[in-house]
C-alpha cells in the first residue's frame, strides 16, 4: 500500500494534525535542517511519503539514480546524509519503521541494500556508517520485514516477508554487515523468513544463483563458512522446499546438470 495525503491518516491509524507538505519539504532538505528544529518535534516523522518510504528511509536512499535525476544531477554528500539521519532520529523518528512498499524493509535493511555506483578503493562504505548510526540509536537488528499497514490478525504473509537484516546482508554478500550484526548481543542466527530460509540458507542460495549465472561468488563462500564455523549456524533447518543449506551448497548448476546428462 502506498501512502498519499489522502490515505495517510488511515495507514497510520491517527488523524493528522500536521501539514503533510511540511513533511514533503523536509524530505528534500539537507542543507538547513536547523530551520526544522522546532517544527520537526510537532511532525509525525514516521509518516509515509508518496512512494511508501519514511523520511528516514528516504534519507538513506537519497542518492538512488532516480532521486539524483529528480535533483538534476545533484548528489547529496555523505556527511549531510548522516547529519540528517541523526537529526531525524534525535527528533523522534522510529529507527525500526519499515517502508510500506513492495518488501516492507526496515531502515537497517535499506542501508544494506543502498545503491553504490562505485565502492571506494580504500574500503570506505558510507552506508555501513549509516547502519551503525541506526544501531547506536536503538535500531532492532533482529526485526524482520513485514507489512505493518495491515492489521496483524487479518493479513496474509507474503512470500518474501520475514527477512532480517542478517538475511539481507547474506543475500547481498556484505561481510562487513554480517560481522557487525553477528557481534551484537542476542543476534538471531537461525531465524527463518516466509520461504523458510535462514541467513545460512539464503547465503547458499545466492552462491548457487551466482554460480549458475557465471558470476563471482567467492564472498558468499566466506560468509557461509563464517556463519557455519564461527557462529555455529544450524545446518539442519529446511526451507519450504525441504532443502537444507548444505543441499543448496551441493546443488549442481544447470550447466553441470546438462553435462551430467551428456555423460
N, C-alpha and C positions, 0 to 999 in steps of 0.2 A: 504493500500500500504506500503510495507516495503522498506526502502531505503538502497541502497548499493552504493559504489563509482560510479557505472555505471549510476544509475539514480538519484544520489544526486542533481546534478545541475538542473535537470528537476523539481524535487519536491520542491526545494527552489526557483525556478524561477530566478536563477542567475548562472553566470559562476564561478565555484570555483577557488579562487586564493590562496588556501591554500593546504597543504598536508594533505589528508584525514587520512593518517597513524598517523599524529601527534594527531589528534582527538581521534583515537582509543587508542593511547598510554596514552593520558590524561585521558581517561575513566578508565584506570586501575590504575592510580596514586593516592595514598592517603598519601604518606609519605613525598614527596619532591615537594610540589606544587610550591615552590619558583623557581624551575627550569623552570616553565612555565609562570612566571610573565610577561615577555615581549612577548613571543610567543602567549599567550592567547589573547592578545589585537589585534592580527592580524588574529586570527582564527574566523570562524563562529561557535560560541559556541552553536548555536541553530540547527546545522546540525543534521540530523537523523543518528543514529547508525544502524548497520545492522538489529537489532531487532525492529527497529521503535521507539526506545526511544531517547530522547535527553540526553546530558551529565548530565543535572540537574536531570532528572527523573531517569537515571541510577544510579546516586549517591544516591538518596533517596532509591532505591530498591536494593542497592548493596549487602545486606545480605539475599536476597531471597535464598532458598535452592540450586537452580541450580547454582547461582553465587558463593556461598560458595564452592560448589563442584568443579567448574572450578578453584578456587584458592586453591584446595587441602585442604579444611577444614578451611582456614583462614577466621575468622570473623573480619570485619572492626570495630574497636572501635567507639562508638558514637561520641566522641569529634573530631575524624578525619573526620567522615561523615559531621558533622556540619561545620567544618573548610573548607571543600571542597565546601559545599553549598555556604557559604559566599564568598569564593574565586571566584566561578563561577559567582555569582550574581554581585559582585563588579567589575568583568571584563566584564560585559555586557550581561550575559545570560538572556534570557527572562523568567521572573517568571511565565508567562502565556502560554507558548508554550506547546500545548498538544502533546501526542505521536501520531504516525501515525499507531498504531497497531489496535487491534480489537475495542476498545472502545473510543479511542482518548481522554483520560483523561488528565486533567491539572496536573501540579506538586502538587497543593494543594490536589487534589483528590487522587493522588498516596500516599501522606503522610497518608491520612486517611485509605487507603487500605493496607498499608505496612504490610508485613508478620511479625508477632511476635510469635516466638516459645513459649516464656514464658513471661508473664507480671510480672513486679516487684511487690513484696509483698507490698512495700511502695507506690504503685500507680504511680511510675515514668514511664513516657511514652515518650521515646525519639522521636518518630515520631510526637508527639504533639509539642515538642520543635522545630523540623524542620519545622513544619507547621507554627509556629509563626515567624520563621526566614523569611519564604517566605512572610508572611503578612507584616513584618517590611520592606521588600524590594519592597513593592508595588504590591504584587500579587492581582489580581482581584478576590475577593471572590464570585462574582456573575456570573463569566464566566462559561458558560455551555460547556460540552464536544461536540465537533464537528470535523469532518474530514476537516482539513484546507489544505490538499494536493490537493483537487479538487476545481475548480472554483465554487464559490457560486451560480452562475446563471445556472450551468449545472448539479449540483449534486442532488441526491435524498436522503433525510434524511433517516437514518437507524432507526430501531425501538427502539434501546437502546441509541440513541443520546439525547442530551439536558439535561443531568444530571448536576446539580450544586453541588459544594462542600457540601452544606447543605443537599441535597438529598442523597449524598453518605454517609454522616455521619449518617443520619437517617437509611439508608439501613443497615449499619453495627452496629447500636445500640451504637454509641460512643457519650455519653452525653457530655464529655469534649469538643469535637469538635463542637457539636451542640451549646452549650452555648457560646463558643468563637465566633462562626460565628454570633450568634444572638446578640452579644454585639457590632457588627460592625455597623457603620452608614449606613443607606440605604440598609440593607440586604434585599434581595428579598425573602420573606417568601413563597409567593404563586406562584412562577414560576412553569411552567409545562414542563415535558420532552415530548419526542415523543409518549409516551404511555398515555400522559395526566395526569401523576402522579405529584402531588405536594410533597413537603417534608413530609407533614402530611399523605397523601395517601400512600406514599412509606413506612412510618413507620407502618401504619396499615396493609399494605400488608405483610411486613416481620413478624409482630406479628402473622398474620394468618398462614403464611408459617411455622414458628417455632412451633406454637401451633399444627398445622396439623402433624408435624414431631415428636411431643413429646419432643421438645427441650425447654430449658428455654427461656422465652420471657418477663419477668417482666421489663427489662430495656427498652424495646420498649414501654411498657405502660407508663413508667415515661417520656420518650421523647415525646410521643403522648400528654400526659396531659400538659407537659411544653409548647409545641407548641400551643396547643389549648387554654389553660387558661392564660399563661403568655405572649405569643406572638400574641394571637388572630388570629391564622391562620384561613383562610377561610374554613369552613366545608361544603360549598355548591358546591364547584368545583367538576366536574365529570371527570373521566378518559375516555379513548376511549371506554371502555365497559359500560359506563354510570353509573359507581359506584362512590359514594362519599366515603370519608374517613370513615364516620360512617357506610356505607354499608359494607365496609371491616371489620370494628370492630365487627359488628353484625353477619358477615357471619359464619355459623357453619362449623366446621371441617368435614372431610369426615367421621370420626368415629361418630360424633354427628348426621350427616345426616343418617348414617346407623341405628343408634339406634332409630332415629325418625321414620324410615320406619318400623322397627320391632315392634314398639308400635302401 
